[in-house]
Amino acid sequence: MTIYNYIALKNNKDIVKGKVDAESLRAARENIRKLGFIPTKVYEEKAKGSDDKDEKVNVHGGKIKKMGLQDRINFTSTLQILAQSGIPIIESLMFIENDAAKLKVRLVAKELRKQIMAGATFADTVAKYQDQFGQIYIGLVKAGEDSGELEKTLARLLELLNKEANIRSKVIGTLMYPMFVIVLAIIIVLVMLMFVFPVFKEMFDGMGKELPWITATLMDIGIFLKTYWFLVPLILGSLFGFITFIFRWKPSKWKIDDFVLKVPLLRDLIQFSNYANFVAVMQVAYDAGVPIIECLYLSILTLTNHTLKTKIESATSKVQQGQHLSVSLRSTGVMPKMILFMIATGEQSGRLGDMLLQATSFIDKKLDNIIDTMTKMIEPIMLIVIGSIVLTLALALYLPLFNSYMTD
């Protein structure tokens, strides 16, 4: 048997300290719970010094970093499982604080626990960490706590987070192949220009004939890049930075957002990837008892396309004025007809939550089909791009030879 020191809560507010004999740390925690206490810190007596040191590093040595999507999924999943098992929220947070894999998750759980122990509700505490959880998470937790269905709300939140992760992985997976091909093409072109074309310079100069413009242009570029090779990473970095700036600067981003909605297949991808989260959040919020106006405002937060967001916001204003949801959304001209039909049917039958769930399934299937189609189209497009690059480089190298042969 090993002696374990512990710090625990009595009646969820008073701090007590003591010792227990147990065969393992887990058994020690169980013995403390049998005493009617909630263990907050348990450690072997001989390891007290090192444990305190580790605790000091965790508490004072680290700034709480923002949790990523997978971190929020793990946090919510653990919290939902423990809540479903009937474990109080404070003890659930203590478990995450002690056993979470990542330090930032443990620190977030610790801060939430401290706030709740000071008398705040879970929803109020989460609301203080908007950067960590986001407004949608906060709004749904508040609705779940107000309705007394926090456990169900956590399950719904987990579904939303998993859905967001699935959509993100699908879109990234679709873009991964063309990005790889583009990077490979850039590397091939740089190698050809910097190392292959300069080798042919003396031979072309010995012909004593004027080079074709494409050969002369690529030859000059290759010689320049080989001479000033240190500018290559600077040029590539500047180009990447410029593209990133264009996609983040609001005036240019808004124009891009509007333009992509005019490109047939790309328009469908943007619309359905945006509406997948939009309708899912609306459905979860509506089932949690959130008023329809607040459901819309929470759902709008998921929209990443400025044009879609602006039009849905205008529809929300019409709903506030008393117009039906389906009629307001139809007036925007950007909502797919099938989704509008489902929402209108739900309003008329009083089963809006069920129809929103059906709309979510429809969007998921549609998005899968769009991604499959784009994946099939990308491959031949990439072959054409690579083929064009190879053809251009080959022509630049062999045109002088062909011209010399034809002249002779």
C-alpha positions as CSV (number, residue, x, y, z in Angstrom):
1,M,0.0,0.0,0.0
2,T,1.2,3.5,-0.8
3,I,0.4,6.7,1.1
4,Y,-1.1,9.4,-1.1
5,N,-1.6,13.1,-0.2
6,Y,-4.6,14.8,-1.5
7,I,-6.3,18.1,-1.8
8,A,-10.1,17.9,-2.3
9,L,-13.3,19.8,-2.3
10,K,-16.0,19.3,0.4
11,N,-19.5,20.3,-0.6
12,N,-18.1,21.7,-3.8
13,K,-16.6,24.7,-2.0
14,D,-14.5,23.9,1.1
15,I,-10.9,22.8,0.5
16,V,-9.7,19.8,2.6
17,K,-6.3,18.1,2.8
18,G,-5.4,14.6,4.0
19,K,-3.8,11.3,3.3
20,V,-5.1,7.9,2.1
21,D,-3.7,4.5,1.7
22,A,-4.2,2.9,-1.7
23,E,-2.6,0.5,-4.2
24,S,-2.7,3.0,-7.1
25,L,-3.4,6.6,-7.9
26,R,-6.8,5.6,-9.4
27,A,-7.7,3.6,-6.2
28,A,-6.7,6.6,-4.1
29,R,-9.1,8.8,-6.1
30,E,-11.9,6.3,-5.5
31,N,-11.2,6.2,-1.8
32,I,-11.3,10.0,-1.6
33,R,-14.7,10.0,-3.4
34,K,-16.0,7.5,-0.9
35,L,-15.2,10.0,1.8
36,G,-17.6,12.4,0.1
37,F,-14.9,14.6,-1.3
38,I,-14.0,15.7,-4.9
39,P,-10.3,15.1,-5.4
40,T,-8.5,18.0,-7.1
41,K,-4.9,16.9,-6.6
42,V,-3.6,13.5,-5.6
43,Y,0.1,12.5,-5.4
44,E,2.4,10.1,-3.6
45,E,3.8,11.5,-0.5
46,K,7.4,10.9,-1.6
47,A,6.7,12.8,-4.9
48,K,5.3,15.9,-3.4
49,G,8.2,18.1,-4.2
50,S,8.4,17.1,-7.8
51,D,4.6,17.3,-8.2
52,D,4.5,20.8,-6.8
53,K,7.3,21.8,-9.2
54,D,5.4,20.4,-12.2
55,E,2.2,22.2,-11.1
56,K,4.1,25.4,-10.9
57,V,5.4,25.0,-14.4
58,N,1.9,24.2,-15.7
59,V,0.2,27.1,-13.9
60,H,2.8,29.9,-14.1
61,G,5.1,28.9,-16.9
62,G,2.6,28.7,-19.7
63,K,0.4,31.1,-21.5
64,I,-2.9,29.5,-22.6
65,K,-2.7,28.9,-26.3
66,K,-5.8,28.8,-28.5
67,M,-7.2,25.4,-28.8
68,G,-7.4,24.0,-32.3
69,L,-10.5,22.3,-33.7
70,Q,-9.3,18.8,-32.7
71,D,-8.6,20.1,-29.2
72,R,-12.1,21.4,-28.9
73,I,-13.4,18.1,-30.2
74,N,-11.4,16.1,-27.6
75,F,-12.4,18.6,-24.8
76,T,-16.1,18.4,-25.6
77,S,-16.1,14.7,-26.1
78,T,-14.6,14.0,-22.7
79,L,-16.9,16.5,-21.1
80,Q,-20.0,15.0,-22.8
81,I,-19.0,11.4,-21.8
82,L,-18.4,12.4,-18.2
83,A,-21.7,14.4,-18.0
84,Q,-23.6,11.5,-19.5
85,S,-22.2,9.3,-16.7
86,G,-23.6,11.7,-14.1
87,I,-20.3,13.2,-13.0
88,P,-20.5,16.9,-11.9
89,I,-19.1,19.5,-14.2
90,I,-16.4,20.5,-11.6
91,E,-15.1,16.9,-11.3
92,S,-15.2,16.5,-15.1
93,L,-13.1,19.6,-15.5
94,M,-10.7,18.2,-12.9
95,F,-10.3,15.0,-14.8
96,I,-9.5,17.0,-18.0
97,E,-7.1,19.2,-16.1
98,N,-5.2,16.2,-14.8
99,D,-5.4,13.8,-17.7
100,A,-5.7,15.7,-21.0
101,A,-2.9,15.0,-23.4
102,K,-2.1,18.7,-24.2
103,L,-1.0,21.4,-21.8
104,K,-3.3,24.1,-23.3
105,V,-6.4,21.9,-22.8
106,R,-5.4,21.2,-19.2
107,L,-4.9,25.0,-18.6
108,V,-8.3,25.8,-20.1
109,A,-10.0,23.2,-18.0
110,K,-8.2,24.6,-14.9
111,E,-9.3,28.1,-15.6
112,L,-12.9,27.0,-16.2
113,R,-12.9,25.0,-13.0
114,K,-11.6,27.9,-10.9
115,Q,-14.3,30.2,-12.3
116,I,-17.1,27.7,-11.6
117,M,-15.7,27.1,-8.1
118,A,-15.9,30.9,-7.5
119,G,-19.7,30.8,-8.2
120,A,-20.0,31.3,-11.9
121,T,-22.1,29.0,-14.2
122,F,-20.5,26.9,-16.8
123,A,-22.0,29.0,-19.6
124,D,-20.9,32.3,-18.1
125,T,-17.4,30.9,-17.6
126,V,-17.1,29.6,-21.2
127,A,-18.4,33.1,-22.4
128,K,-15.2,34.7,-20.9
129,Y,-13.1,32.6,-23.3
130,Q,-14.6,33.4,-26.7
131,D,-11.2,33.1,-28.4
132,Q,-11.0,29.5,-27.2
133,F,-14.5,28.3,-27.9
134,G,-16.2,30.8,-30.3
135,Q,-19.6,32.5,-30.2
136,I,-21.5,29.5,-31.5
137,Y,-20.1,27.2,-28.8
138,I,-20.9,29.8,-26.1
139,G,-24.4,30.4,-27.4
140,L,-25.4,26.7,-27.5
141,V,-23.9,26.0,-24.1
142,K,-25.9,28.9,-22.6
143,A,-29.1,27.6,-24.3
144,G,-28.4,24.1,-23.0
145,E,-27.7,25.2,-19.5
146,D,-30.8,27.4,-19.4
147,S,-33.0,24.6,-20.6
148,G,-31.5,22.1,-18.3
149,E,-30.2,19.9,-21.2
150,L,-26.5,20.7,-21.0
151,E,-25.6,17.0,-21.6
152,K,-27.7,16.8,-24.8
153,T,-26.3,20.2,-25.9
154,L,-22.7,18.9,-25.5
155,A,-23.6,15.9,-27.7
156,R,-25.0,18.3,-30.3
157,L,-21.9,20.5,-30.1
158,L,-19.7,17.4,-30.6
159,E,-21.7,16.5,-33.7
160,L,-21.2,20.1,-35.0
161,L,-17.4,20.1,-34.3
162,N,-17.0,16.7,-36.0
163,K,-19.0,17.9,-39.0
164,E,-16.8,21.0,-39.3
165,A,-13.7,18.7,-39.1
166,N,-15.1,16.4,-41.8
167,I,-15.9,19.3,-44.2
168,R,-12.5,20.9,-43.6
169,S,-10.8,17.6,-44.3
170,K,-12.8,17.1,-47.5
171,V,-12.0,20.5,-48.8
172,I,-8.3,20.3,-47.9
173,G,-8.1,16.8,-49.4
174,T,-9.6,18.1,-52.6
175,L,-7.1,21.0,-52.8
176,M,-4.1,18.9,-51.7
177,Y,-3.4,17.3,-55.1
178,P,-3.4,20.5,-57.2
179,M,-1.3,22.3,-54.6
180,F,1.3,19.5,-54.7
181,V,1.3,19.6,-58.5
182,I,1.7,23.4,-58.5
183,V,4.7,23.2,-56.1
184,L,6.2,20.4,-58.2
185,A,5.8,22.4,-61.4
186,I,7.5,25.4,-59.8
187,I,10.5,23.3,-58.7
188,I,10.8,21.7,-62.1
189,V,10.7,25.1,-63.9
190,L,13.3,26.6,-61.5
191,V,15.7,23.6,-62.0
192,M,15.3,23.8,-65.8
193,L,15.8,27.6,-65.9
194,M,18.7,27.7,-63.4
195,F,20.7,24.6,-64.4
196,V,19.6,23.3,-67.8
197,F,19.2,26.5,-69.9
198,P,22.6,28.0,-69.0
199,V,24.3,24.8,-70.2
200,F,22.9,25.3,-73.7
201,K,24.0,29.0,-73.9
202,E,27.4,28.4,-75.3
203,M,26.1,26.0,-77.9
204,F,23.4,28.4,-79.0
205,D,25.9,31.3,-79.1
206,G,28.2,29.2,-81.3
207,M,25.4,28.9,-83.9
208,G,25.7,32.6,-84.6
209,K,22.0,32.9,-85.2
210,E,19.3,34.9,-83.5
211,L,17.4,32.8,-80.9
212,P,13.6,32.5,-81.0
213,W,12.0,34.9,-78.5
214,I,10.8,32.2,-76.2
215,T,14.3,30.7,-76.0
216,A,16.0,34.1,-75.5
217,T,13.5,35.1,-72.8
218,L,13.8,31.9,-70.8
219,M,17.6,31.9,-71.2
220,D,17.8,35.4,-69.8
221,I,15.6,34.5,-66.9
222,G,17.6,31.4,-66.2
223,I,20.9,33.2,-66.2
224,F,19.5,35.9,-64.0
225,L,18.2,33.4,-61.5
226,K,21.4,31.4,-61.5
227,T,23.5,34.6,-60.9
228,Y,21.2,36.0,-58.2
229,W,20.0,32.7,-56.8
230,F,19.5,34.2,-53.3
231,L,16.6,36.2,-54.7
232,V,14.7,33.0,-55.5
233,P,13.4,32.4,-52.0
234,L,12.8,36.1,-51.6
235,I,10.7,36.2,-54.8
236,L,8.7,33.1,-53.8
237,G,8.2,34.4,-50.3
238,S,7.0,37.7,-51.6
239,L,4.6,36.0,-54.1
240,F,3.2,33.8,-51.3
241,G,2.8,36.8,-49.0
242,F,1.1,38.9,-51.7
243,I,-1.4,36.1,-52.5
244,T,-2.1,35.7,-48.8
245,F,-2.6,39.4,-48.4
246,I,-5.0,39.5,-51.4
247,F,-7.1,36.7,-49.8
248,R,-7.2,38.4,-46.4
249,W,-7.5,42.1,-47.3
250,K,-11.2,42.8,-47.0
251,P,-11.8,44.8,-50.2
252,S,-10.0,42.2,-52.4
253,K,-11.4,39.2,-50.4
254,W,-14.9,40.5,-50.9
255,K,-14.4,40.8,-54.7
256,I,-12.9,37.2,-54.8
257,D,-15.9,36.0,-52.7
258,D,-18.3,37.5,-55.2
259,F,-16.3,36.2,-58.2
260,V,-16.2,32.6,-57.1
261,L,-20.0,32.5,-56.9
262,K,-20.1,33.1,-60.6
263,V,-17.9,30.1,-61.5
264,P,-20.2,27.1,-62.0
265,L,-18.7,24.2,-60.1
266,L,-16.7,26.4,-57.7
267,R,-19.9,28.2,-56.9
268,D,-21.6,24.9,-55.8
269,L,-18.6,24.0,-53.7
270,I,-18.5,27.4,-51.9
271,Q,-22.3,27.5,-51.4
272,F,-22.7,24.0,-50.0
273,S,-19.6,24.0,-47.9
274,N,-20.9,27.3,-46.3
275,Y,-24.5,26.0,-45.9
276,A,-23.4,22.7,-44.5
277,N,-22.3,24.4,-41.2
278,F,-25.0,27.1,-41.5
279,V,-27.9,24.7,-41.5
280,A,-26.3,22.3,-39.0
281,V,-25.8,25.1,-36.5
282,M,-29.4,26.3,-37.1
283,Q,-30.8,22.8,-36.5
284,V,-28.8,22.2,-33.3
285,A,-29.6,25.7,-31.9
286,Y,-33.3,25.3,-32.8
287,D,-33.5,21.8,-31.1
288,A,-31.8,23.4,-28.0
289,G,-34.6,25.9,-27.7
290,V,-32.8,28.9,-29.1
291,P,-35.2,31.5,-30.6
292,I,-35.2,31.5,-34.4
293,I,-33.6,35.0,-34.7
294,E,-30.7,33.9,-32.4
295,C,-30.4,30.7,-34.4
296,L,-29.9,32.7,-37.5
297,Y,-27.3,35.0,-35.9
298,L,-25.4,32.0,-34.6
299,S,-25.6,30.3,-38.0
300,I,-24.3,33.4,-39.8
301,L,-21.1,33.2,-37.8
302,T,-20.2,30.0,-39.7
303,L,-20.4,31.7,-43.2
304,T,-17.0,32.5,-44.6
305,N,-18.1,33.9,-47.9
306,H,-18.8,37.6,-47.6
307,T,-21.4,37.8,-50.3
308,L,-23.4,34.9,-48.8
309,K,-23.0,36.3,-45.3
310,T,-24.3,39.8,-46.4
311,K,-27.4,38.4,-48.1
312,I,-28.3,36.1,-45.2
313,E,-27.9,39.0,-42.8
314,S,-30.4,40.9,-44.9
315,A,-32.8,37.9,-44.7
316,T,-32.4,37.9,-40.9
317,S,-33.5,41.5,-40.8
318,K,-36.7,40.6,-42.7
319,V,-37.3,37.7,-40.2
320,Q,-37.0,40.2,-37.4
321,Q,-39.7,42.3,-39.1
322,G,-42.1,39.3,-39.1
323,Q,-41.5,37.6,-42.4
324,H,-41.4,33.8,-42.7
325,L,-37.9,32.3,-42.6
326,S,-38.3,30.5,-45.9
327,V,-39.6,33.6,-47.7
328,S,-36.8,35.7,-46.3
329,L,-34.1,33.2,-47.4
330,R,-35.7,32.8,-50.8
331,S,-35.4,36.6,-51.4
332,T,-31.6,36.4,-51.2
333,G,-31.4,34.3,-54.4
334,V,-28.4,32.4,-53.0
335,M,-30.0,29.6,-51.1
336,P,-30.5,26.2,-53.0
337,K,-34.1,25.5,-53.9
338,M,-34.2,22.1,-52.2
339,I,-33.1,23.6,-48.9
340,L,-35.7,26.4,-49.2
341,F,-38.4,23.8,-49.9
342,M,-37.5,21.8,-46.8
343,I,-37.5,24.9,-44.6
344,A,-40.9,26.0,-46.0
345,T,-42.3,22.5,-45.4
346,G,-40.9,22.5,-41.8
347,E,-42.5,25.9,-41.1
348,Q,-45.9,24.8,-42.4
349,S,-46.0,21.4,-40.7
350,G,-44.4,22.7,-37.4
351,R,-41.5,20.3,-37.8
352,L,-38.8,22.8,-38.7
353,G,-36.2,20.9,-36.6
354,D,-36.8,17.6,-38.4
355,M,-36.7,19.3,-41.8
356,L,-33.4,21.1,-40.9
357,L,-31.9,17.7,-40.0
358,Q,-33.1,16.4,-43.4
359,A,-31.6,19.5,-45.1
360,T,-28.3,18.8,-43.3
361,S,-28.2,15.2,-44.7
362,F,-29.1,16.5,-48.2
363,I,-26.2,19.1,-48.1
364,D,-23.7,16.5,-47.0
365,K,-24.6,14.2,-49.9
366,K,-24.5,17.1,-52.3
367,L,-21.2,18.3,-51.0
368,D,-19.7,14.8,-51.4
369,N,-20.9,14.6,-55.0
370,I,-19.4,18.1,-55.8
371,I,-16.0,17.1,-54.3
372,D,-16.0,13.8,-56.2
373,T,-16.7,15.7,-59.4
374,M,-14.0,18.3,-58.8
375,T,-11.5,15.6,-57.9
376,K,-12.2,13.9,-61.2
377,M,-11.8,17.2,-63.1
378,I,-8.7,18.3,-61.4
379,E,-6.6,15.4,-62.6
380,P,-6.9,16.1,-66.4
381,I,-6.6,19.8,-65.7
382,M,-3.3,19.3,-63.9
383,L,-2.1,17.0,-66.7
384,I,-2.8,19.8,-69.2
385,V,-1.0,22.3,-67.0
386,I,2.1,20.1,-66.5
387,G,2.0,19.1,-70.2
388,S,1.9,22.8,-71.3
389,I,4.9,23.6,-69.0
390,V,6.9,20.7,-70.4
391,L,6.0,21.6,-74.0
392,T,7.0,25.2,-73.5
393,L,10.4,24.3,-72.0
394,A,11.0,21.7,-74.7
395,L,10.2,24.1,-77.5
396,A,12.5,26.7,-76.0
397,L,15.4,24.2,-76.0
398,Y,14.8,22.6,-79.4
399,L,13.5,25.4,-81.6
400,P,17.0,26.8,-82.2
401,L,18.2,23.3,-83.1
402,F,15.3,22.8,-85.5
403,N,15.8,26.3,-87.1
404,S,19.5,25.5,-87.6
405,Y,18.7,22.2,-89.2
406,M,16.1,23.7,-91.5
407,T,18.5,26.5,-92.5
408,D,21.4,24.1,-93.2
